[in-house]
Amino acid sequence: MDISTPALLFPAVSLLLLAYTNRFLAVASLIRLLSNQIRTKDNCEVKEQINNLKRRLELTKWMQLFGVISILLCTISMFWLFLEYIELGKKIFGISLGAMCISLLLSLWEVYISTIALNMELEDLDDKCKK
């Protein structure tokens, strides 16, 4: 394994962190919109949505944390490979891949929760259309 192997992870991680940031911004926007609706309409029938958004926000935080840890460890791995400590570089790169896998699994969980929230909204719309 040479120094270019961990370097291959950089573009993927950068795009992934950008996608995570976009998800964070989307959740933040939803929270602000919901907050405004509750304040202006005094509608407190959104407990499930609030809990859902809290979970999504927490998951996004952890997704980003493990993504950053992954790229940091990848950089450290490249440093050790550069100094020709091949075995140490390989081990750190392996840990970096593990952190990335955790980040991706958290992302999958967040998508699952998002889907549940959207289905709740669709059910509400469907119920209102039937009336």
PyMOL commands that set and color helices and strands:
alter all, ss='L'
color gray80, all
select helices_A, chain A and resi 4-7+9-41+47-82+86-130
alter helices_A, ss='H'
color red, helices_A
deselect
rebuild
show_as cartoon
